[in-house]
Amino acid sequence: MKAVTIIAVALLTACAIKPTRGAAIGPRFNDDNYASMIRKYTQHESRYDGFNQRYDVYATLLTTEVQAAILQKRSDIYEWTSSQAQDERDKMFQTNSTQTKFAVSFFVPDYRLNDLNKKTTMWRFYLDSQGKRYVGFAAKRLEKLVDLKTIYPYHTRFYKPYEITFNVPLSVVEVAPAILTIASAQGVAHLKFVPPPATAPKN
């Protein structure tokens, strides 16, 4: 009986050991808190014409906080070394110095219209921030479905994944209200992003 108890305790102890993690980049979240953080920077809009759906779109503003959390999650998944983590962090800051990006999951009933990344697309992308309008472009995301669902919990196989980029520094956009517009004859989505209130410092 004692031997069984010892084995059981050993197994429980082994299960309690934390899994291997990658190098530190940003904050670590459990699954629920991570999903909540993504929702904080995500807007959703679905448009119907009677019973006919025109489009359905989720868009996440890739703020510094969001990107840091995503990099940390990827670092832990792929067990990045400190050097790999630093390289990815440097790339993030370099890109953010000139561009603002949105992760977009997009659905239209007619799959032929779900071509945001093509030069011939009828869709147009605008970002209104601090009194200025910027024109953007979309690229299709190439990650596997399981990867996308891990990073963006709202994404499903019914949506196509895109990244919409605007040539404006992220520091300009993430500190003020901004509106992402996705427009075509199929419909116009206006997705408004408002910076979360600053957390008061603890005494």
mmCIF file of the C-alpha atoms, coordinates in Angstrom:
data_MODEL
# 
_entry.id   MODEL 
# 
loop_
_atom_site.group_PDB 
_atom_site.id 
_atom_site.type_symbol 
_atom_site.label_atom_id 
_atom_site.label_alt_id 
_atom_site.label_comp_id 
_atom_site.label_asym_id 
_atom_site.label_entity_id 
_atom_site.label_seq_id 
_atom_site.pdbx_PDB_ins_code 
_atom_site.Cartn_x 
_atom_site.Cartn_y 
_atom_site.Cartn_z 
_atom_site.occupancy 
_atom_site.B_iso_or_equiv 
_atom_site.pdbx_formal_charge 
_atom_site.auth_seq_id 
_atom_site.auth_comp_id 
_atom_site.auth_asym_id 
_atom_site.auth_atom_id 
_atom_site.pdbx_PDB_model_num 
ATOM 1   C CA . MET A 1 1   ? 0.000   0.000  0.000   1.00 0.00 ? 1   MET A CA 1 
ATOM 2   C CA . LYS A 1 2   ? 2.838   2.348  0.886   1.00 0.00 ? 2   LYS A CA 1 
ATOM 3   C CA . ALA A 1 3   ? 4.504   1.637  -2.449  1.00 0.00 ? 3   ALA A CA 1 
ATOM 4   C CA . VAL A 1 4   ? 1.302   2.553  -4.317  1.00 0.00 ? 4   VAL A CA 1 
ATOM 5   C CA . THR A 1 5   ? 1.019   5.776  -2.318  1.00 0.00 ? 5   THR A CA 1 
ATOM 6   C CA . ILE A 1 6   ? 4.643   6.711  -3.039  1.00 0.00 ? 6   ILE A CA 1 
ATOM 7   C CA . ILE A 1 7   ? 4.151   6.091  -6.772  1.00 0.00 ? 7   ILE A CA 1 
ATOM 8   C CA . ALA A 1 8   ? 0.959   8.162  -6.799  1.00 0.00 ? 8   ALA A CA 1 
ATOM 9   C CA . VAL A 1 9   ? 2.683   11.061 -5.030  1.00 0.00 ? 9   VAL A CA 1 
ATOM 10  C CA . ALA A 1 10  ? 5.610   10.853 -7.451  1.00 0.00 ? 10  ALA A CA 1 
ATOM 11  C CA . LEU A 1 11  ? 3.267   10.977 -10.433 1.00 0.00 ? 11  LEU A CA 1 
ATOM 12  C CA . LEU A 1 12  ? 1.375   13.966 -9.031  1.00 0.00 ? 12  LEU A CA 1 
ATOM 13  C CA . THR A 1 13  ? 4.652   15.740 -8.345  1.00 0.00 ? 13  THR A CA 1 
ATOM 14  C CA . ALA A 1 14  ? 5.820   15.100 -11.897 1.00 0.00 ? 14  ALA A CA 1 
ATOM 15  C CA . CYS A 1 15  ? 2.555   16.469 -13.288 1.00 0.00 ? 15  CYS A CA 1 
ATOM 16  C CA . ALA A 1 16  ? 2.924   19.566 -11.122 1.00 0.00 ? 16  ALA A CA 1 
ATOM 17  C CA . ILE A 1 17  ? 6.310   20.426 -12.603 1.00 0.00 ? 17  ILE A CA 1 
ATOM 18  C CA . LYS A 1 18  ? 5.978   23.424 -14.890 1.00 0.00 ? 18  LYS A CA 1 
ATOM 19  C CA . PRO A 1 19  ? 6.460   22.643 -18.579 1.00 0.00 ? 19  PRO A CA 1 
ATOM 20  C CA . THR A 1 20  ? 9.494   23.945 -20.409 1.00 0.00 ? 20  THR A CA 1 
ATOM 21  C CA . ARG A 1 21  ? 9.057   27.546 -21.461 1.00 0.00 ? 21  ARG A CA 1 
ATOM 22  C CA . GLY A 1 22  ? 10.732  29.817 -23.932 1.00 0.00 ? 22  GLY A CA 1 
ATOM 23  C CA . ALA A 1 23  ? 12.715  32.925 -23.142 1.00 0.00 ? 23  ALA A CA 1 
ATOM 24  C CA . ALA A 1 24  ? 10.874  35.833 -21.530 1.00 0.00 ? 24  ALA A CA 1 
ATOM 25  C CA . ILE A 1 25  ? 9.631   38.573 -23.856 1.00 0.00 ? 25  ILE A CA 1 
ATOM 26  C CA . GLY A 1 26  ? 6.410   39.917 -22.382 1.00 0.00 ? 26  GLY A CA 1 
ATOM 27  C CA . PRO A 1 27  ? 3.765   39.039 -19.791 1.00 0.00 ? 27  PRO A CA 1 
ATOM 28  C CA . ARG A 1 28  ? 2.517   35.448 -19.497 1.00 0.00 ? 28  ARG A CA 1 
ATOM 29  C CA . PHE A 1 29  ? -1.231  34.849 -19.282 1.00 0.00 ? 29  PHE A CA 1 
ATOM 30  C CA . ASN A 1 30  ? -3.287  31.768 -18.596 1.00 0.00 ? 30  ASN A CA 1 
ATOM 31  C CA . ASP A 1 31  ? -5.702  30.868 -21.401 1.00 0.00 ? 31  ASP A CA 1 
ATOM 32  C CA . ASP A 1 32  ? -8.679  32.769 -19.981 1.00 0.00 ? 32  ASP A CA 1 
ATOM 33  C CA . ASN A 1 33  ? -6.732  35.951 -19.247 1.00 0.00 ? 33  ASN A CA 1 
ATOM 34  C CA . TYR A 1 34  ? -5.038  35.809 -22.638 1.00 0.00 ? 34  TYR A CA 1 
ATOM 35  C CA . ALA A 1 35  ? -8.404  35.521 -24.418 1.00 0.00 ? 35  ALA A CA 1 
ATOM 36  C CA . SER A 1 36  ? -9.729  38.427 -22.330 1.00 0.00 ? 36  SER A CA 1 
ATOM 37  C CA . MET A 1 37  ? -6.738  40.581 -23.285 1.00 0.00 ? 37  MET A CA 1 
ATOM 38  C CA . ILE A 1 38  ? -7.262  39.842 -26.997 1.00 0.00 ? 38  ILE A CA 1 
ATOM 39  C CA . ARG A 1 39  ? -10.963 40.720 -26.681 1.00 0.00 ? 39  ARG A CA 1 
ATOM 40  C CA . LYS A 1 40  ? -10.019 44.051 -25.129 1.00 0.00 ? 40  LYS A CA 1 
ATOM 41  C CA . TYR A 1 41  ? -8.381  45.105 -28.395 1.00 0.00 ? 41  TYR A CA 1 
ATOM 42  C CA . THR A 1 42  ? -10.804 43.350 -30.766 1.00 0.00 ? 42  THR A CA 1 
ATOM 43  C CA . GLN A 1 43  ? -13.922 44.676 -32.483 1.00 0.00 ? 43  GLN A CA 1 
ATOM 44  C CA . HIS A 1 44  ? -16.571 42.607 -34.264 1.00 0.00 ? 44  HIS A CA 1 
ATOM 45  C CA . GLU A 1 45  ? -19.209 43.576 -36.785 1.00 0.00 ? 45  GLU A CA 1 
ATOM 46  C CA . SER A 1 46  ? -21.702 41.508 -38.734 1.00 0.00 ? 46  SER A CA 1 
ATOM 47  C CA . ARG A 1 47  ? -24.026 43.031 -41.343 1.00 0.00 ? 47  ARG A CA 1 
ATOM 48  C CA . TYR A 1 48  ? -27.261 41.610 -42.757 1.00 0.00 ? 48  TYR A CA 1 
ATOM 49  C CA . ASP A 1 49  ? -29.611 42.626 -45.564 1.00 0.00 ? 49  ASP A CA 1 
ATOM 50  C CA . GLY A 1 50  ? -32.843 41.104 -44.330 1.00 0.00 ? 50  GLY A CA 1 
ATOM 51  C CA . PHE A 1 51  ? -31.993 37.448 -43.761 1.00 0.00 ? 51  PHE A CA 1 
ATOM 52  C CA . ASN A 1 52  ? -28.979 37.583 -46.055 1.00 0.00 ? 52  ASN A CA 1 
ATOM 53  C CA . GLN A 1 53  ? -25.606 38.062 -44.404 1.00 0.00 ? 53  GLN A CA 1 
ATOM 54  C CA . ARG A 1 54  ? -23.391 40.616 -46.104 1.00 0.00 ? 54  ARG A CA 1 
ATOM 55  C CA . TYR A 1 55  ? -20.193 40.065 -44.128 1.00 0.00 ? 55  TYR A CA 1 
ATOM 56  C CA . ASP A 1 56  ? -18.782 39.176 -40.723 1.00 0.00 ? 56  ASP A CA 1 
ATOM 57  C CA . VAL A 1 57  ? -15.485 40.582 -39.479 1.00 0.00 ? 57  VAL A CA 1 
ATOM 58  C CA . TYR A 1 58  ? -13.281 40.454 -36.386 1.00 0.00 ? 58  TYR A CA 1 
ATOM 59  C CA . ALA A 1 59  ? -10.354 42.863 -36.161 1.00 0.00 ? 59  ALA A CA 1 
ATOM 60  C CA . THR A 1 60  ? -7.664  43.058 -33.482 1.00 0.00 ? 60  THR A CA 1 
ATOM 61  C CA . LEU A 1 61  ? -5.510  46.161 -33.177 1.00 0.00 ? 61  LEU A CA 1 
ATOM 62  C CA . LEU A 1 62  ? -1.986  44.835 -32.705 1.00 0.00 ? 62  LEU A CA 1 
ATOM 63  C CA . THR A 1 63  ? -0.916  47.150 -29.923 1.00 0.00 ? 63  THR A CA 1 
ATOM 64  C CA . THR A 1 64  ? 2.415   46.846 -28.167 1.00 0.00 ? 64  THR A CA 1 
ATOM 65  C CA . GLU A 1 65  ? 0.688   44.961 -25.331 1.00 0.00 ? 65  GLU A CA 1 
ATOM 66  C CA . VAL A 1 66  ? -0.986  42.508 -27.711 1.00 0.00 ? 66  VAL A CA 1 
ATOM 67  C CA . GLN A 1 67  ? 2.190   41.866 -29.687 1.00 0.00 ? 67  GLN A CA 1 
ATOM 68  C CA . ALA A 1 68  ? 4.257   41.304 -26.547 1.00 0.00 ? 68  ALA A CA 1 
ATOM 69  C CA . ALA A 1 69  ? 1.725   38.759 -25.274 1.00 0.00 ? 69  ALA A CA 1 
ATOM 70  C CA . ILE A 1 70  ? 1.645   37.006 -28.663 1.00 0.00 ? 70  ILE A CA 1 
ATOM 71  C CA . LEU A 1 71  ? 5.431   36.844 -28.813 1.00 0.00 ? 71  LEU A CA 1 
ATOM 72  C CA . GLN A 1 72  ? 5.566   35.406 -25.301 1.00 0.00 ? 72  GLN A CA 1 
ATOM 73  C CA . LYS A 1 73  ? 3.009   32.767 -26.206 1.00 0.00 ? 73  LYS A CA 1 
ATOM 74  C CA . ARG A 1 74  ? 4.988   31.825 -29.302 1.00 0.00 ? 74  ARG A CA 1 
ATOM 75  C CA . SER A 1 75  ? 8.225   31.818 -27.339 1.00 0.00 ? 75  SER A CA 1 
ATOM 76  C CA . ASP A 1 76  ? 6.717   29.325 -24.892 1.00 0.00 ? 76  ASP A CA 1 
ATOM 77  C CA . ILE A 1 77  ? 5.181   27.168 -27.640 1.00 0.00 ? 77  ILE A CA 1 
ATOM 78  C CA . TYR A 1 78  ? 8.329   26.965 -29.739 1.00 0.00 ? 78  TYR A CA 1 
ATOM 79  C CA . GLU A 1 79  ? 10.782  27.209 -26.825 1.00 0.00 ? 79  GLU A CA 1 
ATOM 80  C CA . TRP A 1 80  ? 12.699  30.153 -28.237 1.00 0.00 ? 80  TRP A CA 1 
ATOM 81  C CA . THR A 1 81  ? 16.174  30.871 -26.947 1.00 0.00 ? 81  THR A CA 1 
ATOM 82  C CA . SER A 1 82  ? 17.039  34.275 -25.523 1.00 0.00 ? 82  SER A CA 1 
ATOM 83  C CA . SER A 1 83  ? 18.645  35.188 -28.839 1.00 0.00 ? 83  SER A CA 1 
ATOM 84  C CA . GLN A 1 84  ? 15.558  34.215 -30.838 1.00 0.00 ? 84  GLN A CA 1 
ATOM 85  C CA . ALA A 1 85  ? 13.303  36.097 -28.440 1.00 0.00 ? 85  ALA A CA 1 
ATOM 86  C CA . GLN A 1 86  ? 15.446  39.221 -28.643 1.00 0.00 ? 86  GLN A CA 1 
ATOM 87  C CA . ASP A 1 87  ? 15.436  39.079 -32.454 1.00 0.00 ? 87  ASP A CA 1 
ATOM 88  C CA . GLU A 1 88  ? 11.643  38.854 -32.545 1.00 0.00 ? 88  GLU A CA 1 
ATOM 89  C CA . ARG A 1 89  ? 11.308  41.675 -30.025 1.00 0.00 ? 89  ARG A CA 1 
ATOM 90  C CA . ASP A 1 90  ? 13.639  43.881 -32.081 1.00 0.00 ? 90  ASP A CA 1 
ATOM 91  C CA . LYS A 1 91  ? 11.632  43.147 -35.236 1.00 0.00 ? 91  LYS A CA 1 
ATOM 92  C CA . MET A 1 92  ? 8.451   44.115 -33.406 1.00 0.00 ? 92  MET A CA 1 
ATOM 93  C CA . PHE A 1 93  ? 9.773   47.528 -32.359 1.00 0.00 ? 93  PHE A CA 1 
ATOM 94  C CA . GLN A 1 94  ? 11.294  48.169 -35.778 1.00 0.00 ? 94  GLN A CA 1 
ATOM 95  C CA . THR A 1 95  ? 7.992   47.458 -37.528 1.00 0.00 ? 95  THR A CA 1 
ATOM 96  C CA . ASN A 1 96  ? 5.956   49.440 -35.003 1.00 0.00 ? 96  ASN A CA 1 
ATOM 97  C CA . SER A 1 97  ? 8.096   52.513 -35.599 1.00 0.00 ? 97  SER A CA 1 
ATOM 98  C CA . THR A 1 98  ? 6.609   52.894 -39.089 1.00 0.00 ? 98  THR A CA 1 
ATOM 99  C CA . GLN A 1 99  ? 3.476   50.742 -39.277 1.00 0.00 ? 99  GLN A CA 1 
ATOM 100 C CA . THR A 1 100 ? 0.214   49.906 -37.555 1.00 0.00 ? 100 THR A CA 1 
ATOM 101 C CA . LYS A 1 101 ? -1.302  46.473 -38.138 1.00 0.00 ? 101 LYS A CA 1 
ATOM 102 C CA . PHE A 1 102 ? -4.644  44.761 -37.567 1.00 0.00 ? 102 PHE A CA 1 
ATOM 103 C CA . ALA A 1 103 ? -5.242  41.026 -37.464 1.00 0.00 ? 103 ALA A CA 1 
ATOM 104 C CA . VAL A 1 104 ? -8.506  40.424 -39.318 1.00 0.00 ? 104 VAL A CA 1 
ATOM 105 C CA . SER A 1 105 ? -10.750 37.372 -39.639 1.00 0.00 ? 105 SER A CA 1 
ATOM 106 C CA . PHE A 1 106 ? -13.185 37.923 -42.504 1.00 0.00 ? 106 PHE A CA 1 
ATOM 107 C CA . PHE A 1 107 ? -16.230 36.088 -43.824 1.00 0.00 ? 107 PHE A CA 1 
ATOM 108 C CA . VAL A 1 108 ? -18.545 36.734 -46.766 1.00 0.00 ? 108 VAL A CA 1 
ATOM 109 C CA . PRO A 1 109 ? -21.082 34.172 -48.016 1.00 0.00 ? 109 PRO A CA 1 
ATOM 110 C CA . ASP A 1 110 ? -19.726 34.439 -51.568 1.00 0.00 ? 110 ASP A CA 1 
ATOM 111 C CA . TYR A 1 111 ? -16.168 33.122 -51.208 1.00 0.00 ? 111 TYR A CA 1 
ATOM 112 C CA . ARG A 1 112 ? -15.182 34.856 -54.457 1.00 0.00 ? 112 ARG A CA 1 
ATOM 113 C CA . LEU A 1 113 ? -15.539 38.190 -52.646 1.00 0.00 ? 113 LEU A CA 1 
ATOM 114 C CA . ASN A 1 114 ? -13.250 37.104 -49.811 1.00 0.00 ? 114 ASN A CA 1 
ATOM 115 C CA . ASP A 1 115 ? -10.140 38.310 -51.609 1.00 0.00 ? 115 ASP A CA 1 
ATOM 116 C CA . LEU A 1 116 ? -8.950  41.245 -49.504 1.00 0.00 ? 116 LEU A CA 1 
ATOM 117 C CA . ASN A 1 117 ? -5.294  40.556 -50.350 1.00 0.00 ? 117 ASN A CA 1 
ATOM 118 C CA . LYS A 1 118 ? -5.670  40.605 -54.142 1.00 0.00 ? 118 LYS A CA 1 
ATOM 119 C CA . LYS A 1 119 ? -4.875  43.610 -56.315 1.00 0.00 ? 119 LYS A CA 1 
ATOM 120 C CA . THR A 1 120 ? -8.253  43.230 -58.017 1.00 0.00 ? 120 THR A CA 1 
ATOM 121 C CA . THR A 1 121 ? -10.232 43.229 -54.746 1.00 0.00 ? 121 THR A CA 1 
ATOM 122 C CA . MET A 1 122 ? -13.172 45.599 -54.474 1.00 0.00 ? 122 MET A CA 1 
ATOM 123 C CA . TRP A 1 123 ? -12.524 46.102 -50.755 1.00 0.00 ? 123 TRP A CA 1 
ATOM 124 C CA . ARG A 1 124 ? -10.827 49.271 -49.480 1.00 0.00 ? 124 ARG A CA 1 
ATOM 125 C CA . PHE A 1 125 ? -9.157  49.819 -46.112 1.00 0.00 ? 125 PHE A CA 1 
ATOM 126 C CA . TYR A 1 126 ? -8.948  53.095 -44.194 1.00 0.00 ? 126 TYR A CA 1 
ATOM 127 C CA . LEU A 1 127 ? -7.698  54.058 -40.764 1.00 0.00 ? 127 LEU A CA 1 
ATOM 128 C CA . ASP A 1 128 ? -8.882  57.320 -39.200 1.00 0.00 ? 128 ASP A CA 1 
ATOM 129 C CA . SER A 1 129 ? -6.723  58.464 -36.285 1.00 0.00 ? 129 SER A CA 1 
ATOM 130 C CA . GLN A 1 130 ? -6.173  61.875 -34.707 1.00 0.00 ? 130 GLN A CA 1 
ATOM 131 C CA . GLY A 1 131 ? -7.815  63.745 -37.591 1.00 0.00 ? 131 GLY A CA 1 
ATOM 132 C CA . LYS A 1 132 ? -5.947  61.966 -40.379 1.00 0.00 ? 132 LYS A CA 1 
ATOM 133 C CA . ARG A 1 133 ? -6.953  59.176 -42.759 1.00 0.00 ? 133 ARG A CA 1 
ATOM 134 C CA . TYR A 1 134 ? -4.540  56.478 -43.911 1.00 0.00 ? 134 TYR A CA 1 
ATOM 135 C CA . VAL A 1 135 ? -5.032  53.974 -46.738 1.00 0.00 ? 135 VAL A CA 1 
ATOM 136 C CA . GLY A 1 136 ? -3.993  50.407 -46.012 1.00 0.00 ? 136 GLY A CA 1 
ATOM 137 C CA . PHE A 1 137 ? -3.400  47.103 -47.732 1.00 0.00 ? 137 PHE A CA 1 
ATOM 138 C CA . ALA A 1 138 ? -4.192  43.521 -46.785 1.00 0.00 ? 138 ALA A CA 1 
ATOM 139 C CA . ALA A 1 139 ? -2.034  40.407 -46.856 1.00 0.00 ? 139 ALA A CA 1 
ATOM 140 C CA . LYS A 1 140 ? -3.283  36.885 -46.261 1.00 0.00 ? 140 LYS A CA 1 
ATOM 141 C CA . ARG A 1 141 ? -1.970  35.229 -43.122 1.00 0.00 ? 141 ARG A CA 1 
ATOM 142 C CA . LEU A 1 142 ? -0.317  31.882 -43.833 1.00 0.00 ? 142 LEU A CA 1 
ATOM 143 C CA . GLU A 1 143 ? -0.378  30.249 -40.399 1.00 0.00 ? 143 GLU A CA 1 
ATOM 144 C CA . LYS A 1 144 ? -2.166  26.936 -39.942 1.00 0.00 ? 144 LYS A CA 1 
ATOM 145 C CA . LEU A 1 145 ? -5.663  26.988 -38.439 1.00 0.00 ? 145 LEU A CA 1 
ATOM 146 C CA . VAL A 1 146 ? -4.478  25.550 -35.116 1.00 0.00 ? 146 VAL A CA 1 
ATOM 147 C CA . ASP A 1 147 ? -1.859  28.322 -34.826 1.00 0.00 ? 147 ASP A CA 1 
ATOM 148 C CA . LEU A 1 148 ? -4.378  31.056 -35.612 1.00 0.00 ? 148 LEU A CA 1 
ATOM 149 C CA . LYS A 1 149 ? -6.911  29.712 -33.103 1.00 0.00 ? 149 LYS A CA 1 
ATOM 150 C CA . THR A 1 150 ? -4.201  29.652 -30.434 1.00 0.00 ? 150 THR A CA 1 
ATOM 151 C CA . ILE A 1 151 ? -3.304  33.309 -31.024 1.00 0.00 ? 151 ILE A CA 1 
ATOM 152 C CA . TYR A 1 152 ? -6.784  34.623 -31.902 1.00 0.00 ? 152 TYR A CA 1 
ATOM 153 C CA . PRO A 1 153 ? -9.377  32.539 -30.026 1.00 0.00 ? 153 PRO A CA 1 
ATOM 154 C CA . TYR A 1 154 ? -12.291 33.962 -32.062 1.00 0.00 ? 154 TYR A CA 1 
ATOM 155 C CA . HIS A 1 155 ? -10.902 32.653 -35.362 1.00 0.00 ? 155 HIS A CA 1 
ATOM 156 C CA . THR A 1 156 ? -12.569 29.608 -36.977 1.00 0.00 ? 156 THR A CA 1 
ATOM 157 C CA . ARG A 1 157 ? -12.253 27.769 -40.279 1.00 0.00 ? 157 ARG A CA 1 
ATOM 158 C CA . PHE A 1 158 ? -15.210 29.749 -41.656 1.00 0.00 ? 158 PHE A CA 1 
ATOM 159 C CA . TYR A 1 159 ? -13.118 32.938 -41.757 1.00 0.00 ? 159 TYR A CA 1 
ATOM 160 C CA . LYS A 1 160 ? -10.154 33.892 -43.887 1.00 0.00 ? 160 LYS A CA 1 
ATOM 161 C CA . PRO A 1 161 ? -7.233  35.383 -41.949 1.00 0.00 ? 161 PRO A CA 1 
ATOM 162 C CA . TYR A 1 162 ? -5.659  38.648 -43.055 1.00 0.00 ? 162 TYR A CA 1 
ATOM 163 C CA . GLU A 1 163 ? -3.289  41.303 -41.769 1.00 0.00 ? 163 GLU A CA 1 
ATOM 164 C CA . ILE A 1 164 ? -4.139  44.878 -42.715 1.00 0.00 ? 164 ILE A CA 1 
ATOM 165 C CA . THR A 1 165 ? -1.235  47.329 -42.586 1.00 0.00 ? 165 THR A CA 1 
ATOM 166 C CA . PHE A 1 166 ? -1.143  51.129 -42.497 1.00 0.00 ? 166 PHE A CA 1 
ATOM 167 C CA . ASN A 1 167 ? 1.982   53.222 -42.882 1.00 0.00 ? 167 ASN A CA 1 
ATOM 168 C CA . VAL A 1 168 ? 1.659   55.158 -39.654 1.00 0.00 ? 168 VAL A CA 1 
ATOM 169 C CA . PRO A 1 169 ? 3.657   54.551 -36.439 1.00 0.00 ? 169 PRO A CA 1 
ATOM 170 C CA . LEU A 1 170 ? 1.794   52.451 -33.903 1.00 0.00 ? 170 LEU A CA 1 
ATOM 171 C CA . SER A 1 171 ? 2.634   55.002 -31.189 1.00 0.00 ? 171 SER A CA 1 
ATOM 172 C CA . VAL A 1 172 ? 0.369   57.497 -32.992 1.00 0.00 ? 172 VAL A CA 1 
ATOM 173 C CA . VAL A 1 173 ? -2.611  55.146 -33.208 1.00 0.00 ? 173 VAL A CA 1 
ATOM 174 C CA . GLU A 1 174 ? -2.670  53.183 -29.953 1.00 0.00 ? 174 GLU A CA 1 
ATOM 175 C CA . VAL A 1 175 ? -2.938  56.266 -27.713 1.00 0.00 ? 175 VAL A CA 1 
ATOM 176 C CA . ALA A 1 176 ? -6.114  57.752 -29.240 1.00 0.00 ? 176 ALA A CA 1 
ATOM 177 C CA . PRO A 1 177 ? -9.480  56.575 -30.589 1.00 0.00 ? 177 PRO A CA 1 
ATOM 178 C CA . ALA A 1 178 ? -9.208  55.149 -34.084 1.00 0.00 ? 178 ALA A CA 1 
ATOM 179 C CA . ILE A 1 179 ? -11.622 53.757 -36.670 1.00 0.00 ? 179 ILE A CA 1 
ATOM 180 C CA . LEU A 1 180 ? -10.798 50.938 -39.061 1.00 0.00 ? 180 LEU A CA 1 
ATOM 181 C CA . THR A 1 181 ? -13.023 51.006 -42.148 1.00 0.00 ? 181 THR A CA 1 
ATOM 182 C CA . ILE A 1 182 ? -13.402 48.069 -44.525 1.00 0.00 ? 182 ILE A CA 1 
ATOM 183 C CA . ALA A 1 183 ? -15.542 49.172 -47.451 1.00 0.00 ? 183 ALA A CA 1 
ATOM 184 C CA . SER A 1 184 ? -17.026 47.821 -50.669 1.00 0.00 ? 184 SER A CA 1 
ATOM 185 C CA . ALA A 1 185 ? -20.344 47.565 -52.517 1.00 0.00 ? 185 ALA A CA 1 
ATOM 186 C CA . GLN A 1 186 ? -20.980 44.464 -50.379 1.00 0.00 ? 186 GLN A CA 1 
ATOM 187 C CA . GLY A 1 187 ? -21.061 46.657 -47.282 1.00 0.00 ? 187 GLY A CA 1 
ATOM 188 C CA . VAL A 1 188 ? -19.039 48.959 -45.057 1.00 0.00 ? 188 VAL A CA 1 
ATOM 189 C CA . ALA A 1 189 ? -17.697 48.004 -41.638 1.00 0.00 ? 189 ALA A CA 1 
ATOM 190 C CA . HIS A 1 190 ? -16.672 50.728 -39.183 1.00 0.00 ? 190 HIS A CA 1 
ATOM 191 C CA . LEU A 1 191 ? -14.692 49.261 -36.295 1.00 0.00 ? 191 LEU A CA 1 
ATOM 192 C CA . LYS A 1 192 ? -13.925 51.729 -33.522 1.00 0.00 ? 192 LYS A CA 1 
ATOM 193 C CA . PHE A 1 193 ? -10.984 51.195 -31.182 1.00 0.00 ? 193 PHE A CA 1 
ATOM 194 C CA . VAL A 1 194 ? -10.645 53.160 -27.964 1.00 0.00 ? 194 VAL A CA 1 
ATOM 195 C CA . PRO A 1 195 ? -7.519  52.896 -25.764 1.00 0.00 ? 195 PRO A CA 1 
ATOM 196 C CA . PRO A 1 196 ? -8.299  51.211 -22.444 1.00 0.00 ? 196 PRO A CA 1 
ATOM 197 C CA . PRO A 1 197 ? -8.165  53.545 -19.444 1.00 0.00 ? 197 PRO A CA 1 
ATOM 198 C CA . ALA A 1 198 ? -4.783  53.822 -17.783 1.00 0.00 ? 198 ALA A CA 1 
ATOM 199 C CA . THR A 1 199 ? -4.421  51.840 -14.597 1.00 0.00 ? 199 THR A CA 1 
ATOM 200 C CA . ALA A 1 200 ? -3.730  54.028 -11.587 1.00 0.00 ? 200 ALA A CA 1 
ATOM 201 C CA . PRO A 1 201 ? -0.378  53.194 -9.933  1.00 0.00 ? 201 PRO A CA 1 
ATOM 202 C CA . LYS A 1 202 ? -0.596  51.323 -6.630  1.00 0.00 ? 202 LYS A CA 1 
ATOM 203 C CA . ASN A 1 203 ? 0.737   53.027 -3.529  1.00 0.00 ? 203 ASN A CA 1 
# 
